[in-house]
Amino acid sequence: MPSHHHKKTKDPHKARHSPRQHGTPKQHGVTEEGTMAEVAGRAAMSDDNSDITMERDDSASGHGSEAGSVELRDQGDGASITDASLEGTEVKWAGPSRAPLLAVKTEINIPLLLLTVIAMVTRMWRLEYPNSVVFDEMHFGRFASMYTRKMFFFDVHPPLGKLIIAFGGYLGDFSGNFTWDRIGTDYPPSVPVWYLRLFPALFGSLLVPLTYQTTVELGYNHWTATLAGGMVLVENSLITQSRFLLIDSFLLFFIMATLLCLLKFWRLKHSPFSLSWWSWLGGTGIMLACACSVKYVGVFTVLLVGWLICHELWNLIGDKRLTMHDLLSHFLARAGLLAVLPLLLYLLLFHMHLQLANRSGPHDEMMTSAFQATMEGGLSRITKSQPVSIAYGSQITLRHTHGMFLGRPCWLHSHQATYPIRYHDNRGSSAQQQVTCYSFKDINNWWIVKDPGRTTLYVDDPPKLIRHGDIIQLIHGTSSRALNSHNVAAPLSPYSQEVTCYIDYNISLPAQNLWRVELVDSADEGDTWRSIQSHIRLVHVNTSAALKVSGLQLPDWGFHQLEVVSDRLIQQDPTVWNVEEHKYTQVDQEDVVGNNEETFNQATYVDTMDDQPLMGFFGKFAELQWKMISTNKELQQEHKYSSSPVEWPLMERGVAYWLHPRTNAQIHFLGNPLVWWSGVLGILGYLALLGGFLVRRRRACFDMDDESWQRYILTGELLLGGWVLHYVPFFLMERTLFLHHYLPALVFKIILLAVMVENIHSHVLRWSVHRNVFSALCAVWVTCIYFTYRKFAPLTYGNSNLSADEVTDLRWMESWDLLIQVL
């Protein structure tokens, strides 16, 4: 690359000719005609729009007077036209202008318009095909159904994407009466497939013009922006992900909209605190909130924007023209609109979600009892009139509070079966009655709280309430046996102790059935044990071990229920329980205990929870967030089409989305191979050029002007940084991953690839012949990208009845597991 070692110096003789500034007009980027135009732009003669004619006498320089005539329009800003450049110019009044009362000036960006229209066509063409469930439509469609029926559901993703899909269903009068059982199930006429798929396709289409605009705002030319938008346009994976009830197109749209708003905001750095400045800064915060409210991948965008804003603030701190008041204003503006505003919007969307899904649904049991009690129907119908405070004589069911770490809820349970005399490892057992944690509601889940100092099992009047630190016994309702533990190793957890219901065999194994109640959320002795609301630990008095669910499943002799043990490590989530259902016993002992299920359930009670405060929004929000994040980490099921992040840049594995039941027509999630593979070269090319430019600049060889260099660095921070932040964190995740998790990083990679084409053309190739050859090669490359899109279109749209040979021909990599049916 040629270097620039010397800068042009000003001619001192010419510098003295100017009465106002040193240097020639050319050195300041202004010619004589440019100076006139500048003056014309700010000249004003009165408050009314008017025309003036200016004539310069250039006879001294040998020019005709008509050459210096120019017409100017007054802008009404009160500016003066006294300028050295107008000396010798005669100004004449030209009278008022005759502009129309109403005038509209319109500019049409043809490439942007064409990209948008074609994107709409490619994403929405035959949108209702196939008329059957495709891939994860079975999940997101089911969620839309539950919104329609106002039923609560649980999902690991935030609600915005599902709310948008449900709104499409609302527009199509969707009743929600479809079960979404499995992939390939045909949709009945009552399901408005086109409306349900409308908004994913619309947002996927708008990603194309967003990509174009973002490239332009980065400072690159419209050819480069057209290239970037065009590659997104014909990227098969983005088309596939936009045509079905999936939420990735929403995520990609909001990520790119965040970057566009941020770049628009930076364009106004010389107009701080103007209306446009506030608007684009607020738009950045809103789009950021929306990205995080679709998928937690949006947090990576938060990190990207946060880094860029911190970098910007650091530069502002170094600007000595800004006072401390200015710096504080800049900081508070960004903190308010990029942190507080997104958080408020995030909370608002969850509030909307909980308001729309406020009825009991199939996922209730994933939440705590306190959460369930706030929903219409279900548990709330049972608990709303039950007693509040636990007393001696109370009948209760004990639910494992954090049971969802096991993947399902469970309740403390016992039955008549006993532990085997010897366990699988030949260890001896106590042969006492089994105690387990059972995942279904059952009569054997009921227990009676007994005062160790009394023989009666009914509630006194007034009730003797149980408080933090009190000692109790738990009597199993249907077998009359007390909850017990002793120094015998548990069946599957030999480092913990066995928990049983004690049977007196008249041998040297005395009962040890006293338990201390410890309230988790309070350490005050006076606090009472309350149903639903109190989280407790039951600590065995004799051994100081806490009642715990180990999470291990018992073998056949334990009916595959979950093992319950007592563990000396008390402070852990598996030892936390809460009372879910509660009754006061007000009949004699003989009517309560025993195997008579009907008599047991007829025990009456008084007192009520009707006036007790329910869990509020922030409590529900916190619980839901914790459950979503923890469950997301635990998604580790084996899947035939799962892949690792190492395989993503070169697209080594796809995902089968749908297969026609009678032909080889199929939808397979694969991208445009040329785009994916070229994108890797774009990343490597950027790093190579960056290294080369840095070395040359160190040696005072400047291949770019300062503006181009700053744009190149910003490109790396925004695009390469965005690719890294949306890709590398997946290496740290242990959950099941698929190729579509790479899509946000892919969009960054595509734009980086496009701008690298311009950088090579403008700053690496110096000779016109080299640029012409490079342009021709790029034209061939773009043509190949288009034909590759066409070749893989049958896998994108699934509308071609492929033969086995045609499917094999599309298998460019051995690891692509395309489906072939024996017809």
N, C-alpha and C positions, 0 to 999 in steps of 0.2 A: 504494500500500500504506500502511495506517495506520502511524504511527510510535509508539514508546514513549519519550518524552523524560524521564519522571519515574518514579522508583521509590517504592514505598510505604515510609514511615518507621515505625519502631516507636513505639508509644505509651509515653512514659517512665513514666507512672503505672502502666500495666499491667505494665511490665517489673519494677517493684519488688515486685510481688506474688509473683513466683516466687523461691523460696529457692535454686534451682540454676542457672537460666539466664535470660538476658534474652530478651524477645520472647514473644508469646503462643503457645500450642500450635499454632495455625493457621499461624503464621509458620514453624514448624519442621516443618510437614507432619504434625502429630499432633493428633488430637482427643482428648477424654477417653476415648472408647471405644477409639481407637487406642492410647492409653497403656496401657490395661488389656490389650489384646491383646499389646502388646510385652512387658509384664511376664509375661503368661501364657506366652509363648513361651520364657521363660528361667527360670521358677520351678521349684524342685525341693525336695522335702521329705525324700527319702531315696533310697537306691540302688535301691529297688524301684519299679516303675511303680505309681502310686497316683493317686487322685482327691482333690481338695480342693474345698471350696465356700467362696467368698468372698462375704461380705455387707457392703455399705457402708451406713452409717447416713446417709441423705440427708435425714432429717427436718428438719434445719436449713434446708435449701434448698427445702423444700416438696415433696420427692419421696418416694414410698413406698420402704420398705426393699427391697421385692422388685425394684425397678428396678435395684438395684446388685448383684444376685446373678449370679455367673458361675462356671462350672465349669472348672478347670484340670487338666491332666495333668502330673505330675512327669516331667521328662526325665532325671533322674538325673545332672545335671551339677554338682550342689552349689551352684547359684546361690541367692542370698538374695532374699527377696521384700520386704526392707525398702526401701520407696520412699515418697517423700513423697505420691505419688498414692494410697497405700493407707491413709493416715491415716483412722481411723474405720471401718476395714473389719474385720469379724469373720471369722476364718478357721476353718473347721470341717473336721475329717477326714471324708472320704467313703468311706474303705475302699479296698481294692485293686480295680484295674480287672480286667475279665474279657475282655481282648482274646484273639482266637484265637491258637493257637500258630503257625499258618502263615497269612500274609495276603499277597496280591498286589494291588497297585494298578496298574491299567492305564489309560493315556490313549491314545486313538486320534485322530490328526490326520486328519480326514476328507478335507480338500482334498489333503493330501500323499498319502494312500492312493489316492485316485481318480486323481491325476496319475500315480502310479507304475503303477497297473494299466493305465490307458489307454495309457501310453507303451509298456508291454510288448506290448500288442495291436497298436499301430500299427507297431512295429518288427519284430515276429515273425510277423505274419499272413502266411501262405503264404510262409514264409521260403525254401523251396526253389525258388520261382519267380522268374525263369525258370531252367529247368534247363540253363543254358548259361553260358559264360564271359562275365562282364560287366566291361568296362573293365579296370582294373588287377588284376582277379583273375588274369589271365594271368601277372602277376609274383608276387604274394603267394601265390597257389596253388602256383606252381612252387617257391617257397622252402619252403612247407610240405612239399611232396613231398621236397625234398632233405633237410630235417630228418629226415623219416621214414626215409630211406635213409642218413642220416648222411654225406651228401656236402657238401663245402665249396662255398659260393657267396658271391658278392660282391653287396652292395647298399649304396646310399648312405645308408640309414637304419639306426640302431641296432637291436638284435635283439629288444627286448621284444615289440613288436606281432606280429612274425612267430612268436615263441615261443608266444604266446597262441593264435594261429590254429592252429599245429601241435598244440597241446594239444587243441584241439577235434577235429582230425583223428584224434588218438590215441584220444579217447573214442569216435569213430565207426569205429575199426579201419581207418583209411585206410592202404593199402599203399604209397602214393606212386607207383603205376604209372599216371600220367596225364601227358601231355606239355604241356598248357596251351599249345597252338600259337598260337591266335589268338582274338580276341573273337568270340563267337557259336558256338564249338564246343560241341556238346552234351556234357553229362556222361554217362558210362556209369553203370550201376547200381553199379559198384564204388566210385564216389566219393561219400562221405557228405556231400552238399551241405549238409544241414540242420546237421550238427555243425560243419562248417567255417565256416558263417556265424553260428553260435550266439553266440560271444563278442563279435564286433563289434556284433550286435544287442543283446545284454545290456548291454554298456557304454554303448551309445547310449541305451538305455532309462533307465539309472540317471543319465544326465546331467540328466534332468528333475527328479527329487527333489533332486539336488545343487544345481541352480539355485535351487529353492525354499528349501532350507536356507541357502544362502549369502546370499540376500536377507534372510532373517529374521535371520541373524547380523550383518548390516550394521546392524540396528536398525529395519528397516521392518516394517510390519504384514503380517498373513497375507494380506490382499487383494492387496497389492503382490506378495508372494511367489507367490501363485497366478497373478497376471498374468504374471510373469516365467516361471514354469514352464510356463504354458499356451502362451506364444509359442514356447518351445523345443519344446513338445509338437507343435505343428502347423506347425513350420518344415520345409518339404518337403526342403530341401537336407540338413538333419541326418538326416531319415528315410532318404533315399537313401543317404547315406554310411554309415549304420549297418546296412544290410541285406545288404551284400556283403563279400567277403573284402578289406576295406580297413582301414587302421590308424588313420584319423583319429578314429574314435569312442573309441579308447583314449587318444589324445592329449588330446581334449577332456575326457574323464572325469578324467584325472590332473591337468590344469590346474585344473579346478574343485574337485577334492578338495584340491589344495594350498591354494587360497584359503579353503576352508571350515575346514581344519585351522588355518590361520593366524589366522582370525577367532576360532575357539574358543580358541586359545592366548591371544589378546589379552584375551578375556573374563576370563581368570584372572590378570590383571596384579596384582591385590591378593592373590594366593596364590602368589607365586613359589616355585619349587622344590618344589611339591607334586607328588604322583603324577600328577594330571590335567594339571598344567602341563607336566611332562616328556613325558607321553603325546602331547599335542597338538603340542608342538614337534617331537618325534620323528616324528609322523605327517606334519607339514609337510615335513620332510626326505625322508622315504620317498616321498611323492607327487611331490616335486620330482625325485627321482632317476628315478622311473618315467616322468614326462613327458619328460625328456631322453633316456631310453632307448627311446622310441618314435620320436620325430623330433627333429631338432636345433632345431626351432621351440621346443621346451621351454626352450632357452637364453634366449629372450625372457621366459619366466616366471621364470627364475632372476634376470634383471635386475630384474624387477618386485619380486619378494620381497626381493632384495638392497637395493633402494632403500628399501623400506618398513622393513626391519629396521634399516638405518643411521639412518633418521629416528627410529625408536623408541629406538635406543641414544643418539642425540644428546639426546633428551628426558630419558633416564635420567641422563645426565651432568649435566644441569642440576638434578637433584633432590638438594638438599643433605642430605636425610635418609639418602642412601645413602653408605656408606663406600667407600674404594677397593677393599677386599676384595669388597664387594657388586657394584661395577661390573665388576671382573675376573671374578667368577663369572657374571654375566649375559653378558658377552662370550664367555667360554669355552663356556658352554652353547649359545649360538647358533652359534658357530663349529663346535663339535663336531657338532651335530645338523643344521645347515643347510649345512655345507660338507664336513666329513670323512665323515659318514655317507652322504650322496648319492654322493660319489666312490667309496666302498667298494662300495656297491650297484651303481654303474655298472660298476666293474671286475668284480664278481661275475657280472653278467649277460653280459658279454663272455666271461668264462671259461666260463660255461655254454654259450654259443654255440659257442665253439671246441671244447669237449668233445663237443658233440652233432654238429657238422659237421666231423669229423676225418678224413674219407676224401677222397681225390682226387676232384675234380669238374670240371665244365665251365669253372669260372672260375679254375682254378689259375693259369693263365698271367698273370692280372692281378697276381699277387703276385710278390715276388722269389724267386730260386732258393732262398735260405736259408729262406724261409717255406714253400715247397713241399716242401722236404726233411723237414719235420716231420709231413707228412700221410701216412696209410697209402695205399700204392699210388702210381701215377703216377711222378713224378720220384724219389721216395725209393727206389723199387725199383731205379732205375738208379744212383743216386749213393751208396747206403749202403755199397757195397764198393769204391768208387773211391779212387784215391790222394788224399792230402790236399794235399801241397805240390807246387807247380808246379816242374818241373825242365827243364833244357835237354833237348829230345827229347820233351817231353810233347805229347800230342795233346789239343786242347781245342776246345770251342765257346765263343764269347764272346757272352754275352747283354747287350743294352743294359739296364742295371739299372733305369733310370727310364723304360722303354719305354712305360708306361701313360700318360705325358703325351701320347703320340701316339694313344692310344686302343686300342693293341694292343702286345703284346710283339714283339721282333724280335731276330735273331741276325746277327752279322757274316757276310757271305756273298759269294761270288764265283762266276763262271761263265765259260764260254769267250767269251761275247760281249764286244765292245769298245765303247768310247764312239764315237759318230759323229764323223766328221772335223770337222764344223761343227755347233754347237748351234743352237737355234731363233732366237737373236738374231745369228746369223752369226759368232759367236766361234769361233775354232779350238780344238780339243781336242788331247789327247796321243794319241788313238786307242789308248790302252792298255786292258788288260782291266778290265772293270767290277768295282767293289766296291760292294755295296749292304747294306742291312739287310733281311733276309727274315723274314716273319712266321710262317713254318712251319719245323718241324724238317726238315733235309735233309742229305744227305751232303756237299753243297757248303758246309755251315756249319763243317766241320772244318778246323782249322789246326794246324800243328806249330811248336812254339817252338824256334828254332834259336840256337845260340851263334855270333855273328858271327865268332869266331876259329877255328871248326872247320867242316869240311865234312860231318861225320856228323850224322845226325838221330835217333839213338837215345839212350836214357837210360843214363848211366854207372852203374856199381856200385862205390861208393854213388852215388846221384843227386847231380848238381851243382844245388843248389836256387837258385831265382831270388829275389832280395831287392829291397827298396825301392831304387830308383835304378839297377838293373842295365840294361844295354843288350841288346836282343834283336832278332831278326828273326822275322817270322811268315811261314811258308811255307804256301801254300794246298794242302790235301791232295790234291785231285784234279787240279790243274793244275800243281803244282810251282813256282808263281811266288810271288815275295815281295811282301808288302804294302808299298806304296810311296806316297810323296806328293812333290809338286814344286810349283814356283811357276807353276802353271797354274790359272786360275779354274775353280771347280766348275761343273757344268752348270746348276744351278738357283740356286746361291748364289754369285754372282760375287765376293763379298767374302771368300769362303773358298777354300781350295785343293782341287784335285781329289785324290782317293784312288784308287789303281789297284793292280792286280797287274802288276808290271813285265815288259814284253816288250822284249827287246833288238833294236831295229830298226837297229843300227849307224849311228845318227845322233847328233847332239850333244845328247842328252838322257840323261845318265848316271843310273844307279839311285841312289835316295836312300831306302834301305829299313831304316834303323836307327831303333828306337823305344826310348824310355826308360820303364821301368815305375815309376809313382808310385802308392803305396798311398794311397787317400783317407783311410782311417781310421787311418793311422799315418805318422809322419815319421821313424821310427827306421831307420837304415841296415840294422840287423840283422834286421828283421822280414821274414819270408818271404811270398811270394805263395801264397795258399791257394785252393783251389777252393771254390765256393759262398760262403765267408765273406768273402773279401777283395773290396772294391770298388777298382777301379784306374782310372787314366787312362794312356793310351798317348800319350806326347809325342814328336812327330817331332824327331829330333836336329838335322837340318839347318835346320829352319824354326821350331822351338820352338812348333809348333801341335799341338793335341790332337785325337785321333780323335773325331769327333762325328757324331751322327745329326741331320740338319737338320730332319727331320720332313716334308720335301716329297716328293711322290710323283713318280717319274720317268715319262716318257711311254712310248709303246709300245716304243721301242728299249731301255728299261730294264725292261720287263716289269712296269711299275707297282709296282716295289719302291721302298723308301725310300732317299733319297739319303744317302750317307756322305761327309763332307768332313773336312778338318783346319782347325781354327779357332785363331787366336792368343789368343782369349779362353778361357783354360783352365778357370778356376773357375766351372763351370756344370754343372747336372745332365745335360744331353745328352751330356757327355763322359765319363760314368761307365759302366764295364763290369764284369762279373764272369764268371768261368769257371763254366759250368754242368756240362757233362759233361767227363770227364777220364780219359785213359788214359796209361800209360807205354809208350813204344815200346821194344821189346827185340829187334827184328829189324833186318836190314841196311836201308840206305837204299833200295835198289832194290825192296824188298818193301813199302815204306810209301808212296812217292810214285807218281804216275802215275794213270791213269784207271781202274785196276782197283779198283772199289768193294769187291769181295769180299775182295781181299787187304788193302785198307786197314782194313776193319772187323775183320780177324782179328788185328790187332796185339795182343799180350798185355800184361798189366800186373801189377804186384805192389803191395803196400801197401794200406791200407784206411782208410775213414772210419768204420768201425763204432763205434769207441770215442770218436769226437769229439762234444763237446757240441752239441746242436741249439739252434736259436733258442728262447729261453724265452718264457713267456707275455707278459712285459712288452715284449719286442722285437716279438712278433707283434701285441700290442695297439697299440703305437705305429705300426707300419707300417700296420695296418688303419685306424686313425684318420686318418692322413695321407692314405691313398688315398681314404677315404670323403669327407673334406672337399674334397680337390682335385677329385675326380670330380664331386661335387655342383656345384661352381662351373662345371664344363665342360659341364653339360647344357643345351645351347643349340640343340637340334634344332628345326627349324620344325615346328609342329603346327597343324592346321586350327582347333582349339578352344583354343589358348593365348590368354591375355589379359594385359593389363597391370594393375598395381595401381590405376591411375586409374579403370578400368572396374568395379572390384569394389563400391564402396559402393552404387551404383545397380543392380548386377547387369546390366551391359550385354551380357555374353556368358555362355552356358552351355556345357555339355560333353555331347556325345552319348555315352552309356554303352553302349547296347544297342539293337538294332533287330530286330524279328521278321523272319525271312526271307521271309514271305509276306504280311504285313499291315503296317499303319502303327503297330501296337503298339510302343512304344518307351519306354526309360528315358532321360530327359534330366536332367542335373544342373542344376536350377534351384531357387531358394528361393521362399519365399512373398513375392511382391512387396511386399505391404503391410507386412510385418515389416521387410524390408530398407529400404524407402523411409522408413518411420516412424522407423527407427533413426537415420537421418541427422538428422531433426528433433530427436530426443532429444539427440544430441550438441550440435547448435547451441543447443537450448534450455538445456542445462546451462551452456554457456559464457555465454549471454546473461544468465541469472539470476545466475551467479557474478559477472559484471561489475556488474550492478545492485545486488546485495547488498553488494559491496565498497564501491561508491560511497556507498550509504546508511549503511553502518556507519562509514565515514569521517566522515560528518556526524552521527554518534551516533544514527542511526535504526536500531533493532534489530528486524528482522522475525522473528528466531528467538531462542530462548533458546540458551545456550551449548552445551548438549548437542546440539540440533538442528543448530547451526552446525558443530560438530566432526564430526557425522555427514555433513553435506553435503560438507565438505572431504575426509573419508576416502573418500566415494563417488567424488569426482573422482580422488583419487590411485590408488585401486584399480581402478575401472572405466574411467574415461577414460584413465588411465595405461596400463592393460592393453590397451585398444584401440589406443592409439598404438604401444606397444612390439610388438604382434603384427601391426601393419599397415605402419607407416612403413619398417621395415628392408627390406621387399621392393622398395622403390624403388631400393635400392642393389645389388640382385642382378641379375646378367646372365644367369642361367639361364632356361630355359623355365618359365613360370608358368601356373597354371590357377586357376579360380575357387575351387576347394576349399581353396586356400592361405589364403583369407580367413576360414575357419570359426572359428578361435580368436578373432579380432577380432570376428566376428559375435556370439558368445556374450556377450562383454563389452558389446557395443552393445545387445543385447536387455535385459540386466539394467539397464543405465543408462536405457534407455527406460522400463522399468517403474517404477523409483524416481522418475523425473522426473514421472510421473503423480501419485504421492503428494505430492511436493514442491509441485507446482502446486496441488493440491487443499488442502494444509494451510497453505502459507506465502504463496501468492500470492492465492488467492481468499478473501476475508474474509466475504463475505455468503453466507448459506445458499442463497439463490436462485441465485447464481452457481455454488455447489458442486453444486447439484442439476442444473443445466443441463449442467455439465461432466461429471458422472457419467453423465447420459443420453447425451451424445455419446460418452463412452468405451465405453458398452455397445454403441452402434451400431458403433463402430470395431472392437471385439473380435468382434462378430458378422460383420463383413465379413472379418476375418482368418480366421475359421473357414471361411467359404464360399469364400474364395480358396484355402485349403488343399484343400478338396474339389474345386474346379475343376481344380487342377493335379495332383490325385492320379493321374490316368492316366499322367502323365509320371514320377511318383514310383514307382509300382508296376509300370507297364508291362503291366497286365492288361486293357486295353481296346483293342479293334480300332477305332481311330479312322479316320474318313474324312478325306479331304484337307481338307474344309471345317472339320472339328473341329480338325485340327492347326493350320490357319491361324488359327482363332479363339483358340487358345492363344498365339499369337505376339504378345504385347503390345508388344514392341519390335522394330524392324526388324533389329536386330543379333542377335536370337535365331535361331540357325540350326537350326530343327527339321527333322526329316527327313520327306520325303513320297515314298513309292514309287509308281511308275506300276503300278497293279494291272490 
